[in-house]
Amino acid sequence: MPRQYTVSEKVIARNRKGAAARNSLDCYVKQIVDRAPELTDEQMEKLRALLRPAPVSGGARDAV
């Protein structure tokens, strides 16, 4: 009969914390930055579109 191994709550909590760190937005950004030289022109354009500042409304041009 196979032996059943148990994992302590402390180990489970550590594993959850590690998984949360691997799946964080900061981790994904770091991965993209680390692999920036590999990006294609199409991928760079997608990132530029996301990082482009949004237009601000309510300025002098909108008053006309």
N, C-alpha and C positions, 0 to 999 in steps of 0.2 A: 504494500500500500504506500503510495507516495506521501511524503511528509509535507504537511502544510506549513508554510512559513508565514509568519505574521510580521507586519511592519508597524513600528510604533507611530503614534500620533505625531511625534516630533519629526520623524522622517517624512511622513506624509505632508506636514506643513512646510518643511524645507523644499520638498519637490514641487509643491504648488507655487511657492514663492519663486523658485527658479523658472518654472514654466511661465509665470506672469511676467518675469523680467525678459525672457526670450521673446515674448509676444507683445512687448510694449512698443509704442510708437517711437520712442527714443532708440530702441534697438534696431528697428527697421530703417530709420534715417541713417544711423551709423553704418549699417550694411550697405546702403546705397552710396554713401560718401566713400566708403572703403573701396567700392567697386566702380567708382566714377569713370576711370579710364576705359572701362569696358562698355560704357553706354553708347548706344547707337544715336544717330542724329534724331531719329523719330522719338526715342525715349527721352532725349534731352528736351525736345520741344514740348512733350507732355509735362515734364517737370517745370519748365519755364511757365507754361500756361497756369499751372497750379500756384506758382510762387509769385506771379505777377500781382502787384497791388491792385485792389479793387478800386474802381472809380468812386470818388467821393461826390455825393449829391448835395445840393443846397448851396453850391458856390455861385459866383457872379454870373457864370455862363447859363445857369439854370433859371436865372431871374428874368431873362429876356423873353 
